[in-house]
């Protein structure tokens, strides 16, 4: 069962939908409109629970909190 992301063109809501058939009729989860488009979505691999990328550190290369802690230095 594929899980797709859709965006409603009427209310701009982003939502996910499990599809059981090849060409299902999808309706917005917020306004029930059928004027939706499938978004390009990506999947995560691994056991990381955070999808947020670290803020750049002082040198701008990574998320190290202090200069000299960066693995790139």
N, CA, C and O atoms as a MOPAC input file, in Angstrom:
PM7 MOZYME 1SCF
protein

 N      0.83500 1    -1.18100 1     0.00000 1
 C      0.00000 1     0.00000 1     0.00000 1
 C      0.87600 1     1.23900 1     0.00000 1
 O      1.55100 1     1.50200 1     0.99500 1
 N      0.89000 1     1.97900 1    -1.03700 1
 C      1.69500 1     3.20400 1    -1.05700 1
 C      1.04700 1     4.31900 1    -0.23700 1
 O     -0.17600 1     4.45100 1    -0.19400 1
 N      1.88300 1     5.10400 1     0.40100 1
 C      1.45900 1     6.28400 1     1.13200 1
 C      1.95500 1     7.48400 1     0.33800 1
 O      3.16000 1     7.65000 1     0.14500 1
 N      1.03600 1     8.31500 1    -0.11800 1
 C      1.39000 1     9.48400 1    -0.91000 1
 C      1.03700 1    10.75100 1    -0.16100 1
 O      0.14500 1    10.75900 1     0.68800 1
 N      1.75100 1    11.82900 1    -0.48400 1
 C      1.43400 1    13.15400 1     0.02900 1
 C      0.69700 1    13.91200 1    -1.06200 1
 O      1.04600 1    13.83200 1    -2.24000 1
 N     -0.32100 1    14.64400 1    -0.65400 1
 C     -1.11500 1    15.43700 1    -1.57900 1
 C     -1.23700 1    16.85000 1    -1.04000 1
 O     -1.16000 1    17.07500 1     0.16800 1
 N     -1.42900 1    17.80800 1    -1.95400 1
 C     -1.70100 1    19.19500 1    -1.57800 1
 C     -3.01100 1    19.59500 1    -2.24100 1
 O     -3.20700 1    19.40900 1    -3.44300 1
 N     -3.89900 1    20.14700 1    -1.42700 1
 C     -5.18500 1    20.62200 1    -1.94000 1
 C     -4.96500 1    21.95800 1    -2.63100 1
 O     -4.36700 1    22.86500 1    -2.05200 1
 N     -5.43800 1    22.08600 1    -3.84900 1
 C     -5.28800 1    23.33200 1    -4.60000 1
 C     -6.28800 1    24.38600 1    -4.14500 1
 O     -6.12500 1    25.56600 1    -4.45500 1
 N     -7.32100 1    23.97300 1    -3.41200 1
 C     -8.32900 1    24.92900 1    -2.94500 1
 C     -7.96600 1    25.56500 1    -1.60500 1
 O     -8.08200 1    26.78000 1    -1.44500 1
 N     -7.52300 1    24.74400 1    -0.63100 1
 C     -7.23200 1    25.29500 1     0.69900 1
 C     -5.76300 1    25.17600 1     1.08400 1
 O     -5.39200 1    25.56000 1     2.19300 1
 N     -4.91500 1    24.65200 1     0.19300 1
 C     -3.46700 1    24.53900 1     0.37500 1
 C     -3.06700 1    23.62800 1     1.54900 1
 O     -2.00000 1    23.80700 1     2.13600 1
 N     -3.90900 1    22.67200 1     1.88300 1
 C     -3.59400 1    21.72200 1     2.94300 1
 C     -2.71700 1    20.60700 1     2.39100 1
 O     -2.96900 1    20.09300 1     1.30200 1
 N     -1.69200 1    20.23800 1     3.14200 1
 C     -0.83000 1    19.11600 1     2.79100 1
 C     -1.26100 1    17.93800 1     3.64600 1
 O     -1.34500 1    18.06000 1     4.86800 1
 N     -1.53800 1    16.78400 1     3.01400 1
 C     -1.97800 1    15.61800 1     3.76500 1
 C     -1.47100 1    14.35400 1     3.10400 1
 O     -1.06900 1    14.35900 1     1.94000 1
 N     -1.49700 1    13.25800 1     3.87100 1
 C     -1.05900 1    11.95600 1     3.37400 1
 C     -2.27300 1    11.06900 1     3.16300 1
 O     -3.28700 1    11.20900 1     3.84500 1
 N     -2.15700 1    10.15400 1     2.20900 1
 C     -3.27000 1     9.25000 1     1.92100 1
 C     -2.72500 1     7.88500 1     1.52500 1
 O     -1.88000 1     7.78500 1     0.63600 1
 N     -3.20200 1     6.84300 1     2.17700 1
 C     -2.89800 1     5.47700 1     1.75400 1
 C     -3.76500 1     5.16900 1     0.55100 1
 O     -4.95700 1     5.47700 1     0.55300 1
 N     -3.19300 1     4.57100 1    -0.46800 1
 C     -3.98000 1     4.24000 1    -1.65100 1
 C     -4.03900 1     2.73400 1    -1.82100 1
 O     -3.02700 1     2.04300 1    -1.70500 1
 N     -5.23200 1     2.23400 1    -2.09700 1
 C     -5.45000 1     0.80600 1    -2.25800 1
 C     -5.64400 1     0.42400 1    -3.71900 1
 O     -5.56600 1    -0.75600 1    -4.06300 1
 N     -5.89300 1     1.39500 1    -4.57600 1
 C     -6.07100 1     1.14200 1    -6.00700 1
 C     -5.09100 1     1.99500 1    -6.78500 1
 O     -4.47900 1     2.91300 1    -6.23900 1
 N     -4.94400 1     1.68700 1    -8.06000 1
 C     -3.97100 1     2.40300 1    -8.88000 1
 C     -4.33900 1     3.86800 1    -9.09800 1
 O     -3.46400 1     4.72800 1    -8.99300 1
 N     -5.56300 1     4.17700 1    -9.38900 1
 C     -6.00000 1     5.56000 1    -9.64800 1
 C     -7.18500 1     5.92000 1    -8.75500 1
 O     -8.31000 1     6.03100 1    -9.24400 1
 N     -6.95700 1     6.10400 1    -7.46400 1
 C     -8.07300 1     6.42600 1    -6.57300 1
 C     -8.49800 1     7.88600 1    -6.71300 1
 O     -7.71700 1     8.72600 1    -7.15800 1
 N     -9.71200 1     8.17500 1    -6.33900 1
 C    -10.15500 1     9.56700 1    -6.28500 1
 C     -9.85600 1    10.06500 1    -4.88000 1
 O    -10.42500 1     9.57700 1    -3.90400 1
 N     -8.96900 1    11.02900 1    -4.78400 1
 C     -8.51100 1    11.53700 1    -3.49800 1
 C     -9.24200 1    12.83400 1    -3.17800 1
 O     -9.43400 1    13.68600 1    -4.04600 1
 N     -9.64500 1    12.97000 1    -1.92500 1
 C    -10.31100 1    14.18200 1    -1.46200 1
 C     -9.50300 1    14.78500 1    -0.32000 1
 O     -8.90700 1    14.06400 1     0.48000 1
 N     -9.48900 1    16.08700 1    -0.25400 1
 C     -8.77900 1    16.80800 1     0.78900 1
 C     -9.32400 1    16.42200 1     2.16400 1
 O    -10.53600 1    16.32600 1     2.35800 1
 N     -8.42600 1    16.20600 1     3.10400 1
 C     -8.82700 1    15.83300 1     4.45900 1
 C     -9.43500 1    17.01000 1     5.22800 1
 O    -10.08000 1    16.81300 1     6.25800 1
 N     -9.22900 1    18.22200 1     4.73000 1
 C     -9.74600 1    19.40400 1     5.43300 1
 C    -11.04900 1    19.92200 1     4.82200 1
 O    -12.02300 1    20.14900 1     5.54000 1
 N    -11.06900 1    20.11100 1     3.48800 1
 C    -12.24700 1    20.73000 1     2.86600 1
 C    -13.01500 1    19.77500 1     1.95200 1
 O    -14.03000 1    20.16200 1     1.37300 1
 N    -12.54900 1    18.54300 1     1.81700 1
 C    -13.19300 1    17.48800 1     1.02400 1
 C    -13.19300 1    17.77300 1    -0.48400 1
 O    -13.95300 1    17.15100 1    -1.22700 1
 N    -12.36200 1    18.69100 1    -0.93300 1
 C    -12.25600 1    18.98800 1    -2.35500 1
 C    -11.50300 1    17.86400 1    -3.06800 1
 O    -10.61900 1    17.23400 1    -2.48600 1
 N    -11.85400 1    17.62100 1    -4.31400 1
 C    -11.11900 1    16.63400 1    -5.11400 1
 C    -10.06200 1    17.31200 1    -5.98700 1
 O     -9.42600 1    16.65500 1    -6.81100 1
 N     -9.87200 1    18.61600 1    -5.81200 1
 C     -8.90200 1    19.38500 1    -6.56700 1
 C     -7.54300 1    19.30500 1    -5.86000 1
 O     -7.07500 1    20.28400 1    -5.27900 1
 N     -6.92000 1    18.12500 1    -5.91900 1
 C     -5.65600 1    17.88500 1    -5.22800 1
 C     -4.59200 1    17.43800 1    -6.21400 1
 O     -4.90300 1    16.93500 1    -7.29400 1
 N     -3.32400 1    17.62800 1    -5.83100 1
 C     -2.22200 1    17.13900 1    -6.64700 1
 C     -1.25400 1    16.37100 1    -5.76300 1
 O     -1.04100 1    16.72300 1    -4.60300 1
 N     -0.67600 1    15.32700 1    -6.31800 1
 C      0.27400 1    14.52100 1    -5.56600 1
 C      1.59800 1    15.25500 1    -5.51700 1
 O      2.07700 1    15.76800 1    -6.52900 1
 N      2.18900 1    15.30100 1    -4.32700 1
 C      3.45800 1    15.97300 1    -4.10900 1
 C      4.60400 1    14.97800 1    -4.24500 1
 O      4.42000 1    13.77200 1    -4.08100 1
 N      5.76300 1    15.49200 1    -4.53900 1
 C      6.96500 1    14.68900 1    -4.53200 1
 C      7.34300 1    14.48000 1    -3.07300 1
 O      7.56800 1    15.44800 1    -2.34600 1
 N      7.41300 1    13.25000 1    -2.64700 1
 C      7.73900 1    12.98600 1    -1.25100 1
 C      8.96800 1    12.10300 1    -1.16500 1
 O      9.29800 1    11.37300 1    -2.09900 1
 N      9.62400 1    12.18100 1    -0.04900 1
 C     10.81600 1    11.38800 1     0.19300 1
 C     10.57200 1    10.53100 1     1.42100 1
 O      9.67000 1    10.81100 1     2.21100 1
 N     11.35600 1     9.50900 1     1.57900 1
 C     11.21700 1     8.66600 1     2.75200 1
 C     12.51900 1     8.66100 1     3.51600 1
 O     13.58600 1     8.91900 1     2.96000 1
 N     12.42100 1     8.36700 1     4.79300 1
 C     13.59800 1     8.33800 1     5.66100 1
 C     14.01800 1     6.90100 1     5.87300 1
 O     13.18500 1     5.99800 1     5.95500 1
 N     15.31400 1     6.70100 1     5.95900 1
 C     15.86000 1     5.38400 1     6.22200 1
 C     16.69000 1     5.47700 1     7.49300 1
 O     17.45600 1     6.42500 1     7.66800 1
 N     16.54500 1     4.51900 1     8.36300 1
 C     17.32500 1     4.51400 1     9.59200 1
 C     16.42900 1     4.61500 1    10.79800 1
 O     15.20600 1     4.52500 1    10.69500 1
 N     17.05100 1     4.80300 1    11.94500 1
 C     16.27200 1     4.86100 1    13.16300 1
 C     16.26600 1     6.24100 1    13.79800 1
 O     15.91300 1     6.37200 1    14.97000 1
 N     16.64100 1     7.25700 1    13.06900 1
 C     16.63400 1     8.61400 1    13.59100 1
 C     15.20400 1     9.10800 1    13.73700 1
 O     14.39300 1     8.97300 1    12.82100 1
 N     14.90700 1     9.67400 1    14.87900 1
 C     13.55500 1    10.17600 1    15.12200 1
 C     13.43100 1    11.65100 1    14.74100 1
 O     12.31800 1    12.16400 1    14.62200 1
 N     14.53000 1    12.32000 1    14.55200 1
 C     14.50100 1    13.73700 1    14.22900 1
 C     14.70000 1    13.93500 1    12.73300 1
 O     15.62500 1    13.37700 1    12.14100 1
 N     13.82800 1    14.73300 1    12.12800 1
 C     13.98400 1    15.05400 1    10.71300 1
 C     14.55600 1    16.45300 1    10.54200 1
 O     14.76200 1    16.90700 1     9.41600 1
 N     14.81300 1    17.13900 1    11.65400 1
 C     15.34600 1    18.48900 1    11.61200 1
 C     16.85200 1    18.43200 1    11.41700 1
 O     17.53700 1    17.66000 1    12.08800 1
 N     17.36500 1    19.23300 1    10.51500 1
 C     18.80400 1    19.30000 1    10.32800 1
 C     19.37700 1    20.28700 1    11.33400 1
 O     18.70300 1    21.24700 1    11.70400 1
 N     20.59800 1    20.07000 1    11.77900 1
 C     21.17200 1    20.97900 1    12.77200 1
 C     21.41200 1    22.36100 1    12.18300 1
 O     21.69800 1    22.51200 1    10.99600 1
 N     21.28900 1    23.35400 1    13.03800 1
 C     21.60700 1    24.71600 1    12.61900 1
 C     23.10700 1    24.80900 1    12.38500 1
 O     23.87500 1    24.12500 1    13.06200 1
 N     23.53900 1    25.63900 1    11.44200 1
 C     24.97300 1    25.75700 1    11.22000 1
 C     25.66500 1    26.32800 1    12.45100 1
 O     25.12200 1    27.19800 1    13.13300 1
 N     26.85800 1    25.83500 1    12.72600 1
 C     27.63100 1    26.32500 1    13.86400 1
 C     28.30700 1    27.63400 1    13.53800 1
 O     28.00400 1    28.24300 1    12.51100 1
 N     29.21600 1    28.08500 1    14.38200 1
 C     29.88300 1    29.36800 1    14.18600 1
 C     30.62900 1    29.46900 1    12.85700 1
 O     30.72100 1    30.55000 1    12.27500 1
 N     31.16200 1    28.34000 1    12.37500 1
 C     31.90400 1    28.40200 1    11.11600 1
 C     30.98300 1    28.24000 1     9.90800 1
 O     31.39400 1    28.48200 1     8.77300 1
 N     29.72900 1    27.82900 1    10.15500 1
 C     28.77700 1    27.68000 1     9.06500 1
 C     28.84100 1    26.35200 1     8.34300 1
 O     28.10600 1    26.14600 1     7.37700 1
 N     29.70900 1    25.43400 1     8.78800 1
 C     29.87100 1    24.15400 1     8.09600 1
 C     29.00200 1    23.04300 1     8.65300 1
 O     28.53900 1    22.18100 1     7.90600 1
 N     28.77600 1    23.05600 1     9.96000 1
 C     28.01000 1    21.96700 1    10.56800 1
 C     27.23900 1    22.50500 1    11.76400 1
 O     27.10400 1    23.71800 1    11.92300 1
 N     26.74600 1    21.62900 1    12.58600 1
 C     25.97300 1    22.03600 1    13.75200 1
 C     26.75500 1    22.06300 1    15.04100 1
 O     26.15600 1    22.08900 1    16.11600 1
 N     28.09600 1    22.06000 1    14.97200 1
 C     28.91300 1    22.09200 1    16.19000 1
 C     28.65800 1    23.38800 1    16.94500 1
 O     28.63600 1    24.45800 1    16.33600 1
 N     28.46300 1    23.31400 1    18.27400 1
 C     28.11400 1    24.51700 1    19.02500 1
 C     29.26300 1    25.50700 1    19.20000 1
 O     29.01800 1    26.69600 1    19.40400 1
 N     30.52700 1    25.03800 1    19.12300 1
 C     31.66500 1    25.93900 1    19.30700 1
 C     32.69100 1    25.71400 1    18.21300 1
 O     32.84100 1    24.60600 1    17.69700 1
 N     33.39600 1    26.78400 1    17.86600 1
 C     34.45400 1    26.68200 1    16.86700 1
 C     35.52100 1    25.69800 1    17.37500 1
 O     35.88800 1    25.72700 1    18.54900 1
 N     36.00800 1    24.83800 1    16.49000 1
 C     37.00500 1    23.84500 1    16.85000 1
 C     36.40800 1    22.47800 1    17.14900 1
 O     37.12600 1    21.47800 1    17.17800 1
 N     35.07900 1    22.43000 1    17.37400 1
 C     34.41500 1    21.14600 1    17.61300 1
 C     33.94100 1    20.52200 1    16.32100 1
 O     33.53300 1    19.36100 1    16.30200 1
 N     33.99100 1    21.26900 1    15.25800 1
 C     33.50500 1    20.81100 1    13.95200 1
 C     34.43000 1    19.73900 1    13.41000 1
 O     35.65200 1    19.86700 1    13.48600 1
 N     33.85400 1    18.69200 1    12.86700 1
 C     34.69300 1    17.62900 1    12.30100 1
 C     35.36200 1    18.05700 1    11.00900 1
 O     36.27400 1    17.37900 1    10.53500 1
 N     34.93100 1    19.16300 1    10.43000 1
 C     35.51100 1    19.63600 1     9.16900 1
 C     36.75200 1    20.49700 1     9.41400 1
 O     37.50200 1    20.77300 1     8.47800 1
 N     36.97600 1    20.92200 1    10.65500 1
 C     38.14200 1    21.77000 1    10.96700 1
 C     39.34400 1    20.93100 1    11.28300 1
 O     40.41400 1    21.46900 1    11.56800 1

